[in-house]
Amino acid sequence: MKRSLLLVGVAVAVTTMLSGCLQWFLPTTAPTTSTPTGEKVAANLQDYYDQVLTWAPCGNGMQCTTARAPMDWANPEDAEITLALIRQPASGARLGSLLVNPGGPGGSGYDFVLNSVDYATSDDLQSRYDIVGFDPRGVGRSSAVSCYDDPAFMDRFTYGDTEIVDYGAPGSDSWIAENERAGAEFAASCLEYTGALLEFVDTISAARDMDLLRAILGDEKLNFLGYSYGTFLGATYADLYPEKTGRLVLDGALDPSTSDFDVTKTQAMGFESAFRAYLADCLGRAECPFAGQTVDEAMASTGELLTRLETQPLPAADGRLLWSGTMFTAIILPLYSQDNWPYLDDLFTEVTQGQTATAFFLADAYNGRSPNGTYLDNSTEAFLSINCLDYVSESTNESMRAEAALLAEAAPLFGPVMSYGGSLCKAWPFPSTRERVAIAAEGSSDILVVGTTNDPATPYVWAVQLADQLANGQLVTYQGEGHTAYTSGDACVVGVVDAYFVDGTVPDSDPMC
């Protein structure tokens, strides 16, 4: 019997949307320039901080450019990389630049602003700020991680085998060995196709890049709106450069002090809570695919489905097989937004009839895979590469089995599918050295930390913890569903965030939106 290979057991925080397509534009008018602040830095960094950006129009009123940064901030003379930027200039009385990160890690801030600036920011923010999207190092149009030349390699790693092979029961030595073999093969391929950059795509290096961008954009302090993983990037920046923080909003927060295992456990519980909310809503509708069941019964039947798919996958028209891991991906993507819950109705209706179209549509949207079998971006490659540098991996077979038991106890439905992630980074060519500790950012400006009470991907407890850790953190609670709050359009959240960015107004207490 075949066991589908492990997908990812580390933090899952994506920004994929189910609609919208990439657009490409050619320059139509003359370029403009950005003048750096002229601040003094270490002599071996001065050339980077003195660079002048040349912006070229790239459609829809936006401008694009490329910046240079050191590959290795500890040895900036050795080699340099490029960072891709896009901005929509302020339409009114300009306050400065507002850098936006959509999450991931591996999400493209460039594409986020290009395709979704109205989703990412309000009209008020667009009036007062240049909205700047950028691809962090390792991502997209910047100097990027690459792990293959044949999409079939990525398909097997992401979706599992296309034939039934017996690797043993999940958690067995032989099953773990196969996962470690696949992880080692992927790591070696990433090193082959990426080269030296692979060692330097960690979040601390990306935060140092943000300070460089702040300076060459002409801003004395950083204004930043970070979603999901972007909150970790923003908190890291505040820890490194507290005196350079301007107005920072961290929405859908990660707790920087949590271990890899604690991240996985809390997320598994978060996804289960969100799935229960979907089921409660579904069971109130006549067309619900779980009609006639209670929420607990629907949870149990979904668990039975995932278990069955471990050994009896459903075939797709293109030759891929729907294993339990891919089904899990298809389930969690619509949980990021309540507006996408109808996809779950279609998903379960089809799968119970042996059909896989919606399952692969959702999984492909999550993984950035196009219908022709190619991948639209390198988000999965960057996600894994960055996380393997940000989280120390010290897993053994015994420790992973113990953690799997704890995950199954905390989240009986999704915990088993999210187990054994520790095998992925064991063979990574560059070990992580980052210590996972609380971030206080003493001396920073006030920082807003926004949390949604039933956020499936970055559970609310992390926002509470991060706001408490930060010396100048202020919690903003959104009582609702979905991943991140500002993008929900809730008038209370948008009002609080916009007042902070535009006027510098910090709420006296949690507004409990």
VEXMIVO-939666 format. One record per atom (N, C-alpha, C, O, CB): x, y, z. Coordinates in steps of 0.1 Angstrom, whole numbers, plus 5000, padded with zeros to 4 digits. Each point is the difference from the previous one (the first is absolute). Glycine has a CB too. Layout:
<atoms>
XYZ;...
</atoms>
This chain:
<atoms>
500849885000;499250125000;500950125000;501050015006;497249875006;501350234981;500750124998;499750105011;498850015004;501349954971;500850115030;499850125009;500450124993;501250014995;499149855026;498950244979;500450124993;501150075008;500050005012;497750034978;503350025003;501150075007;499550125007;499150074996;502549854987;499150115028;499750125008;500050124992;501050024991;499949875029;498250204982;500150134993;500850105008;501250014997;496549964993;501850095020;500850095008;499450005014;498850015002;501750144979;500449835029;499550005014;500450125008;499750015012;500549754987;500450344994;500350135006;498950104998;499049974994;503549985004;497850175006;498950104999;499550024986;500750034991;500350085029;497749884979;499350024987;499350145001;499150025007;500649734989;500850344996;499450135000;500150064986;501050064997;499649985027;498449944968;500150044986;499150124997;499150035008;501549744986;499650294995;499150124996;499449974987;499650104993;501950055020;498449734982;499449974987;498650045000;499349975010;502349844987;497950254993;498650044998;499449914989;500849964991;499650285017;498349744992;499449914991;499650074987;499649944990;499649935029;501050264980;499750084988;501250094998;500850035009;496749954994;502550084985;501150094996;501149944993;500349885002;499250255018;501149944970;501049944992;501250104999;499850125002;498549744985;502850095010;501250094999;499950084987;499449964990;502049885022;499050284989;500050094988;501450054998;500850035009;496850044996;502849954982;501350054997;499850124991;499250014991;501849765010;499850345002;499950124993;501450054996;501049975007;496950095006;502150024976;501250064996;500050145004;499050065001;501249784980;501050225021;500150155003;499350084989;500249974988;501949995025;497250144991;499350094991;500550145000;499850084991;498349775011;502650205009;500450135001;501450005006;500649905004;497150194998;502950035000;501450015004;500149965015;499050015008;501450174976;500849765020;500249965014;500250125009;500350114996;500749684995;498850185022;500250095011;501149945009;500449894999;497250214999;502849985012;501049955009;499650025014;499250095004;502649974980;498849865025;499850025015;501450035006;501049944996;497049905004;502050265009;501250055006;500149945014;499150015008;500950204978;501149725017;500249955014;500150105010;500250124997;500949684993;498850165023;500150095011;501350075002;500250105006;498049775005;502950064984;501350055002;500649975013;501150065004;498350124981;500049735023;500549975013;501349924999;500349934990;497450075019;503150015002;501349945000;499949865006;499449985010;501750244992;499549684991;500149865005;501449964999;500950074997;496749884996;502649925011;501349944999;500650024986;499350004990;500149835028;501950194981;500650044987;499849894989;499850044989;501950095024;498249744991;499849904990;498649984996;499649924992;502449975018;497150194996;498650014996;499650134994;498950014994;500649835024;501350264982;499750134996;499550004985;499050074997;502650035019;499149824975;499650004986;498549954998;499350054992;503149915002;497249955015;498749954999;499050105004;498950024994;501949755010;499550305007;499050105006;500050134992;499150085001;501349825021;500650124969;500150124992;499449984986;499850104993;502249975020;497549814984;499549974987;498850084997;499150025009;501949754991;498850284988;498850074996;499149924991;500549944990;500850285011;497549765003;499149914993;499450084987;499750125001;499749765021;500650054967;499350054988;498749934998;500149884997;502250194993;496650005010;498749934999;499550024986;500150114994;499449945030;500049844970;499450014987;498549965001;499649915008;502650034981;496950135004;498649965000;499849864995;500649964991;498850285005;499749695011;499749864996;498549975000;499649895003;502650045007;497050174987;498649984998;499150035012;500549995012;500249844972;498150205014;499050035011;500550115009;499649995012;499749774987;501550334996;500450115009;501149965009;500450085009;497450024989;502849785000;501149955010;501350024993;500250024988;498249825022;502650154999;501450024996;500849885006;499849955011;500050304988;501349714993;500849885004;501450045000;500550084992;497749764999;502650095017;501550025000;500649885006;499349905005;500450354997;501649754998;500849895007;501150075009;500750094996;498949754984;500650105032;501050055009;501149895001;499749884998;498650275014;502849904993;501149905003;500249995015;499850095007;501449984971;499149815026;500349975014;501149905001;500249924991;497450135015;503149955006;501049895002;499449875001;498949985006;502550185006;499249744982;499549865002;500249965014;499149945007;501550004970;500650095029;500349965014;500250135007;501050074998;500049714995;498150265016;500250135007;501250005009;500550115003;497049924996;503049865005;501349995008;501250034992;501050045005;497949805010;501050134972;501150024991;499550074987;500049934989;501249865020;498450334992;499350074989;500950024987;499450024989;499250095028;502749874984;500950024988;500049884991;500450004989;501050155025;498149734992;500249884992;499149994988;500549974989;500049925033;498250134979;499149994989;498750085002;499850045012;501149734983;498450264995;498850085002;498849934993;500249914991;501150305010;497549825004;498849954994;499150124996;500350115002;499849685012;498850184979;499150104996;498649985007;499649895002;501650134976;498150095024;498750005007;499150074990;500250124997;500749875027;498049954973;499050064991;498950085008;499549955009;500949864974;499350315012;499150095007;498950054990;500350024988;501550045029;497149964988;498950074993;499350105009;499949975012;499849834973;499950315010;499350105009;498850064992;500150034988;502050015026;496950004994;499050084995;500150135008;499850015012;498649804983;502050304997;500250135007;498850055007;498949984996;502850074987;498550025028;498950065008;499250094991;500550084992;500849915029;497450014980;499150084992;499750135007;499450094993;499649704997;501350235022;499750125008;501350065006;501149994995;496549935009;502150145008;501150065008;500949895005;499649935010;499050274996;502649784989;500849885002;500750015014;500650105004;499849884972;499549915032;500749995013;501349924998;500950025008;496949995004;502349914978;501349924998;499649874993;499049994993;502050115028;499949804981;499849874994;499449905011;500350015012;501650034972;497349875011;499449905008;500449864994;499449974989;498750185019;502849784998;500449874995;499049905004;499550005012;502950064988;497249844991;499049905003;500649874997;500649974990;497550195004;501649745015;500449864998;498849925002;499350015010;503150034998;497349874983;498849925000;500049875009;499049945003;500550154975;501849875025;500149885008;500849894993;500850034991;497050025020;502049834993;500749884995;500549925011;499349935007;501350204973;500849875022;501050074991;499949954986;499749884997;501850165023;498950044971;500049974986;499050084991;500049994988;500849795019;498350295000;499050084993;500650124993;501050065005;497349875011;501350104972;500550124993;499350125003;498850024997;501849834984;500150255025;499450135003;499950084987;499150084999;501949915024;499849984967;499950074987;498749964994;499250094996;503349905001;497149885002;498849964994;498850045009;498950044994;502349774995;499050205024;498950035009;499550154997;498850024999;502149825018;500150254981;499650144997;499650014986;499050074997;502650015020;499149854974;499650014986;498649964997;499250074993;503149895001;497349935012;498749944997;498950035010;498849984997;502449844992;499250225024;499050005010;500250125010;499849995012;500149774987;500650364995;500250115009;498850055007;500150045012;501750034973;497049915009;498850055007;499649905011;499250035009;500150084970;501149765020;499849905010;500950025012;499749985011;499549864971;502150205014;501050015010;499950135008;500450005012;501049874974;498150245008;500050135007;498750084996;499449974990;503250035010;497050095009;498850074998;500350134991;501250034997;497949895025;499950144974;500150134992;500750105008;500850084994;497149874994;501950065025;500650105008;501549985001;500850094999;497249935015;502549854987;501449985000;500650024986;501150064999;498649775019;499650144972;500550034986;500150154997;500850044992;498249745001;500250295014;500150154998;501250065007;500650094995;496949925004;502949945013;501050065008;501449934998;501050065004;497250015012;501949814979;501249934999;500349954986;499149964993;500749975031;501550074972;500449914989;499949865005;500649965010;501050214980;497549755004;499949865004;501049924993;500049994987;497550035017;503549925003;501149934995;500049855002;499949965012;501450254991;498749714987;500149865001;501449964996;500650064991;496949915004;503049935011;501449954997;500049855002;499349945008;501750274998;499849724985;500249865002;501349985009;501150044997;497949914981;500849995034;501149985009;501149914993;499749934990;498850105030;502749984985;501049914994;499649865000;499349955009;502450205000;498649784980;499549864998;498749984993;499649894997;501750065023;498050174978;498649994996;499850074986;500650104997;498749895027;500049944967;499450064988;501050074991;501049944995;497150095018;501750104985;500850084991;501450055006;500850044992;497050034997;502349925024;501350025006;500949894997;499649894995;499350255023;502449874987;500949884999;499349895008;499850015012;502350134986;497649754995;499049905005;500649865001;500949964993;497350184997;501249795019;500249865002;499449924988;498950044995;501149985030;500749894970;499549914989;500549865003;501149975005;499050214978;499049725016;500349865004;499849904989;500149885003;499250195020;500449964965;499749904990;500150064986;499950134998;498749745018;501550054974;499850044986;498849934993;499650044990;502850015009;497149855008;498949924994;498850005010;500249955011;501449904976;497350215009;498950015010;499549875005;499449995011;499950214977;501049695005;499649875005;500749975013;499549935009;500249994968;501550135025;500849985013;499250075011;499849945011;502450054977;497350135009;499250075010;498749945003;499550005012;501650214981;498349734997;498749935001;500249895010;499149985009;500250084968;501749865021;500149885009;500350045014;499549945010;501449934971;499950235021;500350055013;498850065007;499849985012;502650064981;496850035000;498850075005;498849915002;499250015009;501750204981;498849715000;498849924999;500149865003;499049935002;500350234982;502049785016;500249865003;500149924987;499950054989;498849985032;501449844981;500249914988;498849994992;498950035004;502849845009;498550094974;498949974991;499749864999;499249964991;501450254996;500049715021;499749855001;500149965014;500550065008;500349904968;498649925027;499949955013;501349935004;500449904993;497150085005;503250065012;501249945005;499949995015;499450095007;502050004974;499149805025;499949985014;501250065007;501149954999;497549844998;501250325011;501150055008;499849975015;500850045008;499450154976;498849735019;499849965014;499050105006;499650094994;502749815008;497350075010;499050085007;500650145004;501250015003;497749785006;500250314991;500550135004;500750005014;499449945009;498850174978;503049945014;500750005012;501049885002;500850005009;497350125001;501849784981;500949895001;501450054995;500150104993;498049735003;502950095007;501450044996;500150014985;500650094995;500349795026;498550024972;500150014985;499350124994;500450064991;499749695009;498750285006;499350124995;500750135003;500150084991;497849795013;502750145008;500850125003;501250014991;500450104995;498849895029;501449894974;501250004991;499750054986;500850074994;500149745019;498050154982;499650054986;499750155000;500450064991;498649715004;500450285016;499850145001;501350085001;500250104993;497649865018;503249984996;501350065001;500749994987;500850104997;499349855028;499849944968;500649994987;499550114990;500750064993;499649695011;498350274996;499450104992;500550145004;500250084991;497849775005;502150175017;500450135004;501450034997;500450114996;498049875022;502549924983;501450024996;500250024985;500850084996;499849775024;498650084972;500050024986;499650144996;500650064992;498949705005;499550295010;499550134997;501050115004;500350094993;497449835010;502950065009;501050095005;501250014991;500550104997;498849855026;501249934972;501150004991;499750064987;500950074994;499949725017;498050204984;499650064988;499950165002;500450074991;498349725002;500850255018;500050155003;501450055000;500250114995;497749865018;503049964993;501450055000;500650014986;500750094997;499649815027;499449994968;500550004987;499650114991;500750074993;499449685009;498650294999;499450104991;500150145006;499850094993;498749734998;501650195022;500150135006;501450055003;500350124998;497549835012;503049964994;501450045003;500150065014;499349975009;501150064967;500650075025;500450065013;498850075007;500050015012;502350014979;496850045001;498950075006;499249925010;499550065009;500450074970;500149745019;499149925008;500350015015;499249985009;500649864972;501550205022;500450015014;499550135006;500050015013;502049854982;497550234997;499850145005;498650054998;499850124998;502649924998;496649875003;498650044998;499250005013;498850005000;501349914977;500650105034;499450005014;499350145002;500250094993;501549745015;497450175002;499250125003;500850115005;499750124998;498449735007;503050125003;500850115005;500750084988;500050125000;500449755022;500150054968;500550074989;499050084992;500350114995;501449705003;497150145001;498950074993;499650125008;499750114994;499549684997;500950215022;499750125008;501150114998;499750125000;499149745017;502450094982;501150104997;499850064986;500250124998;501449755017;497950054976;499650064986;499050115002;500050104993;500549674996;498550215020;499050105001;500550135005;499550114996;498949715009;502650175004;500650135004;500750074989;499950124999;500449795024;500450014968;500650064988;498950064991;500250124996;501649725005;497150104997;498950054992;499450135006;499850094993;499749684999;500350235021;499650125007;500850124997;499550104996;499649765022;502350124983;500950114998;500050054985;499950124998;501549795021;498650004972;500250044986;498650044994;500050064989;501949795008;497050125010;498750064996;499950145006;499150084996;499949705004;501950275008;500150135005;499250025013;499750115004;500549964973;499549825031;499350015012;500949995012;500949915001;497149994988;501950195021;500849995012;499649895009;500849945007;499550304991;498449725001;499549895008;499249914991;499450044990;500650105032;499949734982;499349904992;498550005004;499649995012;502449874986;497150164992;498649975002;499749874993;500449984988;499050275013;499949665006;499949864995;498749945003;499550025012;503049964991;496949954988;498849935002;500349854996;500149974989;498450235006;501649725015;500349864998;498949905004;499450025011;502950044993;497449854987;499049905002;500649875003;501049964993;497450164992;501049805024;500449865002;501549995003;500550065009;497749864976;502650015007;501549995002;500650145000;501050035006;499049754983;499350325003;500550135000;500150065014;500750105002;498349934975;500249925033;500150055013;501349965007;500650085008;496949914994;503049894995;501349955005;501150094994;501050035006;498149734997;500850274984;501050084993;500050145006;501050065003;498749814976;499150195024;499950135006;500550005014;500750105004;497449954981;501649855023;500549995014;501549995000;500650055009;497249854998;502750024984;501549984999;500650144997;501050035005;498749734987;499750314998;500650144997;500050085013;501050075003;498149914973;499750035031;499950085012;501149965010;500550085008;497149954988;502749845005;501049955009;501450054996;500850035009;497849774996;501750204982;501350044995;500250155000;501050055003;499049754984;498950275010;500150154998;498850075007;499250074994;501949894984;498850035035;498950065007;499950154998;498950064999;501349765018;501050254982;499950144999;499650054985;499850114998;502049905020;498249894973;499650034986;498549974997;499650014989;502849955004;496949995018;498649964997;499250135000;500150095008;500249695004;498850234978;499150104999;498649955004;499849995012;501550124969;497849865010;498749945003;500049864994;500049984988;498950255012;501049685009;499949864996;498749935005;499650025011;502949974991;496949944988;498849925003;500249864996;500449974989;498150235008;501349715013;500349864998;498749925002;499549995011;502950044998;497149934979;498649945000;500149854997;500649964990;498550265002;500349705017;500149854998;501349965006;500849944993;497750064987;501850035033;501349995005;500549865003;499249915003;500450315007;501749764988;500749895005;500750045013;500550115002;499949804974;499749995033;500750025012;501549964998;500249884998;497750085016;503050134986;501449974997;500749905009;501149954997;499050274992;499349765023;500649925010;499649854999;500649925007;499550285008;499049774976;499549874999;500949904993;500650054990;497150045011;502449795003;500849904993;499349954988;498850034998;502249905023;499750004970;499449944988;498849915004;498950014994;503350004994;498049915022;498949915004;498850085006;498849974996;502949855009;498550285003;498950085005;499350074989;498850025001;502450015021;499550024968;499350064989;499149904993;498850034998;503250124999;498549735001;499249904993;498849965008;498949994995;503149934994;498250065024;498849965009;499050115001;498849974998;502749895015;498950274988;499050115002;499350014986;498850035000;502650085018;499349884971;499350014987;499149894998;498950024995;503150104996;498349765013;499149894998;498750025008;498949974995;503149875001;498250215016;498850035008;499250124993;498749995000;502549935021;499550174974;499350124993;499249954988;498950054998;502950105010;498849774984;499349954988;498849915004;499050014993;503249994994;497949935023;498949925005;498950095005;498849974997;502749845009;498850295001;499050105005;499350064988;498850015000;502550035021;499450004969;499450074988;499249904993;498950034995;503050135003;498549715001;499349904993;498749975007;498949984994;503249924997;497950105022;498849985008;499050124997;498849974999;502549905019;499250254981;499250114997;499349984986;498850034999;502650125016;499449814976;499449974986;498949905001;499050014995;503250044995;498149845018;499049895001;498750055006;498949964996;503049875006;498350255009;498850055006;499150084990;498850005000;502450015022;499550074970;499350084990;499449914989;498950024996;502750175009;499249714991;499549914989;498849925004;499149994992;503350005001;497649965019;498949925005;498650075001;499049945002;502749925010;498450284987;498850075000;499450024987;499050074998;501950055022;499849834969;499550014987;499649874994;500649895003;500950314994;497549804995;499449874994;501049934991;500049885000;497750225002;503149984991;500949944990;501449965006;500949964993;498050174990;501249875030;501349975007;500349854997;499249915002;500350265016;501849804978;500449864998;500049925012;500149884999;501250204982;498649985031;500049935012;498649995007;499949975011;502550104992;496649964989;498650005005;499749875007;500349894996;499150264985;499949875030;499649895009;501049965010;499749925009;499050004972;502550145019;501049985010;500150115010;499550114997;501749754987;499350125028;500450105009;501450054996;500749944992;497849965027;501950214988;501450054997;501049895004;500949984992;498450265012;500549705007;501049895004;500049894991;501049944997;498650135026;499249894972;499949894990;500750044987;500649914994;497350015017;501950204985;500750054987;501550005002;500749974991;497250175003;502649905018;501450005002;500549864999;501049974994;498850235021;499549704991;500449865000;500049954986;500949924996;498250055027;499850064969;500049944986;501150064992;500549944991;497050035011;502950165000;501150064993;501349935004;500849984991;497950245008;501449755013;501249925004;500149874994;501149954996;498850175026;498949814977;500049874993;500450024985;500749914994;497550015022;501450194978;500350024986;501550024998;500649954991;497150165006;502949975012;501450034999;500849875002;501049974994;498750265015;499949695001;500749875002;499849914988;501049934996;498650095028;499349984970;499849914988;500950044988;500549924993;497150045015;502550184991;500950054989;501449975002;500850014990;497550175006;502149785016;501449965002;500449884992;501249984996;498750125027;499149814975;500349874994;499249984987;500349924992;500249995030;498450174976;499249994989;499750134993;498950065001;500049745010;502250264983;499850134994;499150004988;499849904994;502550155014;497150074989;499150014989;500850054988;500850105002;497249945013;501849914973;500850044988;499450134994;498850025000;501849754996;500350324999;499650124993;500249974985;500749914996;499950245024;498749934972;500149994985;501450014995;500449944990;497350145008;503250005009;501350024995;501049905005;501250014998;498350235001;500149665008;500949895005;500450015014;500649915006;500250084971;499050135029;500350015014;499049935009;498949964996;502250264999;499349755017;499249935010;499750095011;500850085005;500149704989;497850225011;499650085011;500349925013;499249925005;499050204981;502949915020;500449945013;499550095011;499450114998;502649784992;498150065023;499450075011;500750145002;499350095003;500249695008;501850234986;500750125002;499450114990;499950125004;502149765003;497850084981;499450104990;498650045004;499650114999;501849794983;497850005023;498650035005;500150105011;499150095001;500149684992;501750215016;500250095011;500250144995;499450105005;501549725010;500050204975;500350134994;498750064995;499750125001;502749814994;496849994998;498850044994;499050055010;499250094998;501249764983;499650095031;499150035010;500450145007;499150085002;500449675002;501750264998;500450125009;500050134992;499850115005;501649745008;498850144973;500150134993;498750085001;500150125003;501549774981;497250055014;498850085002;499750055014;499350105002;499849774979;501650075029;499850055014;500750135002;499750065011;500249704996;500950294984;500750135002;499050114999;500350115005;501849794986;496850085003;499050114998;498649935000;499749914993;501950244995;497549915020;498649945001;499350014986;499149924997;500850145027;500550044968;499450024987;500349884991;499349974990;501050275012;500849685001;500349884992;499549875005;500249904994;501850225000;497249895017;499449875005;499249924990;500049885000;499950235022;499449964968;499249924990;500949904993;499549904995;499050295003;502849845000;500949904994;500049875007;500249894994;501250304997;498549825022;500049885008;498849914998;500149884999;501250245018;497549954980;498949924996;500249924988;499749884999;498950295011;502049904980;500349934987;501049895002;499949894995;499650324992;501549825021;501149905002;499549875006;500349904994;501350295010;497649825007;499649885006;498949934992;499949875000;500750235022;498649974971;499049944992;500649924989;499649884997;498950315007;502649864990;500749934989;500849885005;499949894995;500250334993;500649805023;500949895004;499249885005;500449894998;501350295008;497249855000;499249885004;499449934989;499549885001;499950245019;500649944968;499649934987;501249954992;499849964989;498250195011;503249865006;501249954993;500650104990;500849964992;498249825011;500550354998;500550104990;501150095007;499950025012;497849984976;503250065004;501150075006;500250144995;501050065003;500149725000;498150274988;500250124993;500250125010;501050074999;497749854981;500450105029;500150115010;501149985009;500750095004;496949944995;502749845005;501149985009;501350044994;500850075006;498049745003;501550164978;501250044994;500050154996;501050065000;499349714991;498550285006;499950154998;500550085012;500850094999;497349874985;501449995028;500450075012;501549985004;500750095003;496949895005;502849894991;501449975003;501050084990;501050055004;498349725005;500350234979;500850074990;500150155002;501050064999;498449764984;499450245022;500050145003;500950035012;500850095000;496949934991;502349895019;500950015011;501549994996;500850085005;497449825010;502150014976;501349974997;500550084988;501249994996;498549785013;499550324985;500450084989;500249924987;500950034993;500150135024;498349734981;500149924988;499050034990;498850015003;502249815011;499450204974;499150044989;499449874994;500549895002;500850334994;497649794996;499449894994;500949924990;499849884998;498150245004;503149954993;500949934990;501149935008;500949944993;498650234990;500549835030;501049925007;501250085004;500949945007;498349864982;501050325007;501150085005;499650085012;498850015004;502050014973;500250045030;499750075012;500250154998;500950054993;499949755020;498250284992;500050144997;501150085008;500350114996;497249875000;503049965015;501050075008;500849905007;499849884998;498750325004;502449855007;500849915007;499650015015;500949975009;501050074975;496949985019;499550025014;500349885009;500450015011;497950154980;501549725003;500249885008;501549985003;500449965011;497549934979;502950135000;501549995002;500550105010;500849965009;499449964967;499350205023;500450115009;499549975014;500850025010;499350144971;498749795020;499449975013;500849905008;500450025012;497450034978;502649845003;500849905007;501450055003;500549975011;498149854977;502050255002;501450045002;500150105012;500949995008;499549984968;498750125025;500050105011;499749945013;500750035010;498650154974;499749735017;499749945012;501149915005;500249995012;497450024982;503149924997;501149915005;501150085006;500849955008;498649894974;500750295014;501050095006;499550075013;500850035009;500250004969;497749985023;499450075011;499749915012;499950055012;499250114972;500849715014;499749915011;501149905001;500349934990;497250105007;503049955015;501049905003;499349864999;499049985006;502450185008;499249754978;499549864999;500949905008;501149984996;497950084981;500449895033;500749905008;499249875002;500149935010;501150265002;498049784978;499149895001;500649864999;501049994992;497350164999;501249765016;500449864999;498749924997;498950055002;503249975013;498049864981;498849914998;499250005013;498850014999;502449854984;499550125028;499349995013;499350135004;498850005004;502949835003;499050284991;499450135003;498850044991;499050055005;503250025004;497949894978;498950034991;498849915003;498950054999;502750014984;498649825022;498949915003;499350065013;498850005001;502449804989;499650245019;499450065013;499250134996;498950025006;503049885008;498750184977;499350124997;498749974992;499050065001;503250064998;497949774992;498849964993;498849965009;498950034998;502649904983;498950005030;499049965010;499350125006;498850015003;502549785001;499650314999;499550135007;499150074990;499050065004;503049965010;498449994973;499250064990;498649934998;499050074999;503150014989;497949795012;498849934998;499050025012;498850004999;502449834988;499450195025;499250035012;499450144999;498950025004;502549825010;499550264982;499550145000;499150034988;499150085001;503049985010;498149874978;499250024988;499849874993;500749974990;500250275007;498149685007;499949874995;499749994985;500449904994;498750045028;500450164972;499749994985;501250044992;500549924992;497150145013;503050064997;501150054992;501449975006;501050014993;497450164999;501749805021;501249985006;500849894993;501250024998;497950055023;500349814976;500849904994;500550044986;501149954997;497549885015;500750254981;500450044986;501250095001;500850014991;496949965000;502450115020;501050105002;501249955008;500950085003;497350094996;501849705003;501249955008;501249974992;499949994987;498449915028;502850074991;501249964994;500750104991;500749974991;498449805010;500650365001;500650104992;501550025003;500750054992;497150065008;502649845011;501450015004;501049934991;501250034999;498149995024;500249884969;500849934991;500550084988;500949974993;497949825014;500450324990;500350074988;501350085000;500849994990;496850035007;502750055014;501250085000;501349935006;501050065001;497450135002;501549685000;501149935006;501250004990;501250015005;497249855008;501450144974;501149994991;500250144993;500850014990;498749755006;500050355010;500250134993;501450035001;500749985010;497050104996;502949974983;501550025000;500550115009;501250005003;498749934974;499250165028;500450115009;499149995012;498950044999;502050114981;499749815031;499149995012;499650145006;500750104998;500549685007;497750225001;499550125006;500850035013;500449915007;497350054984;502650165012;500650045012;499250105008;500450065010;501849904979;496550075006;499250105007;499349945012;499449905000;500350214978;500549965033;499349965012;498650065001;499850124998;502549875014;496749934990;498650045001;499850065014;499849935009;499449904974;500850305018;499750075012;499050114998;499850054989;502649905019;497150105004;499150114999;500750134995;501250025002;497449885017;500650184974;500550134995;499450115008;498850024999;501649884978;500450195029;499550115007;500150134992;499250095002;501449805020;500550124970;500350124992;499950135009;499450104997;499649794983;501850105031;500150125009;500450124992;501050004992;499549855028;498850264982;500450134994;499350024987;500250104993;501949885017;497049934986;499350014987;498850105002;499750045011;500949734982;498850274996;498850075000;498949915004;500249885002;500650284980;498049905020;498849915002;499749914988;500150054989;498950135026;500749704988;499849904989;498649945002;499749955011;502850004987;496650054992;498749935001;500149864996;500649974990;498350255005;500649695013;500049864998;498549964998;499250015010;503049945003;497450004975;498649974998;499849854999;500749934994;499150294993;499249745020;499749855001;498549984998;499250075005;502849895010;497749934978;498649954997;499749885009;500849915001;499350184975;498849925031;499749905010;500049854995;500349915007;498550275005;500749804976;500049874994;500849994987;499649944990;498250025021;503450104990;500949994989;500649864999;500549955010;500150304992;499249684986;500549865000;501549984999;500549905004;497350054986;502950155003;501449984997;500950065010;501049955003;498350054973;500350125029;500850065011;499150035012;499450115001;502250004982;498249795025;498950015010;500250125009;501150055003;498849704997;499050305005;499950125008;500950015012;500550105003;497149914990;502749875013;500950005011;501450064997;500650065009;498149745000;501750184979;501350054996;500050165000;501050065003;499449734983;498550275009;499950145000;500150055015;500650105003;498049904976;500649935030;500150045014;501450005005;500450095007;497249824996;503149984994;501349985005;501050104995;500850055007;498749704995;500450284985;500950094994;499850145005;501050075003;499149794977;498750185021;499750135006;500550025014;500450105004;497649914982;501949885022;500550005013;501550005001;500650075009;497449814998;502750064984;501549994999;500550144997;501050055006;499049714987;499450314997;500650124995;499950115011;498950015006;500449934971;501750135025;500050115010;499050104997;499550075010;502949894994;497350074983;499150104997;498949944990;499650074991;502250115012;497749705000;499049944992;498650035005;499850015012;501849814983;497550204996;498650025003;499149904992;500150004988;500450255016;498849675003;499249904994;498750064994;499350085007;501649755009;498750134972;498850034994;499349874996;500449934992;500450294999;498149755016;499349884998;498850014990;499250105001;501449835022;499349984968;498949994991;499349875003;500549894998;500650244984;497749885022;499249885004;499349954988;498950044996;500750055027;501049814970;499549954988;500749884994;500849945008;498550294987;500449744993;500649884993;501150054990;500050124996;497949745007;503050054993;500950034989;501450035004;500250045012;497850034975;502849935003;501550035002;500250154997;499950044989;500749725006;499850315016;500350155000;498750075001;498949954995;503250024991;498050155019;498850085003;499850134991;498950034996;501349885027;500950164975;499950124992;499449984986;499350084995;502750015018;498449794981;499549974987;498549965000;499449994989;502949945005;497150055018;498649965000;499150124997;498949984997;501749855020;500050294984;499250124998;499250045012;499250104998;500749844978;500250005035;499350045012;500250145003;501250055001;498949725008;498850314992;500250145002;500750045013;500850105000;497149934988;502049905022;500750025013;501549984998;500850095004;497149855009;502549954982;501449974998;500650104990;501150065003;498549705002;499850264984;500550094990;500150145006;501050074997;498049804984;500050185027;500150135006;501150015009;500750115000;496949914998;502749885011;501150015009;501350004993;500950085004;497749805013;501650034973;501349994993;500250134992;501250055001;498649704998;499250304994;500250124992;500350125009;500950084996;497649824986;500950115029;500250125009;501449995005;500750115002;496949905005;502949874996;501449995004;501050044989;500950075002;498449745014;500550134972;500950034989;500050154996;501050064997;498749704995;499150305008;499850134994;500350115011;500750104997;497649814987;501250075028;500150105011;500949965011;500350085009;497449994985;502849815006;500849955011;499249975013;500649995011;501250144980;496949855008;499149985011;500149865005;499849904992;498650285000;501949805020;500149865006;498949995010;499850085009;502749914988;496749905001;498849985009;500549995015;501049945003;497749954978;500550175028;500349995014;500049855006;500749975009;498450274993;500049694991;499849865004;499649924988;499750064990;499750005034;500549814977;499649914989;498550044997;499150005008;502449814999;498350234980;498650044996;499049894999;498850024999;502350164989;499449695012;499249884999;499050024989;498750005002;501549965023;500350054963;499150024988;499249874997;499250004990;502550165001;
</atoms>
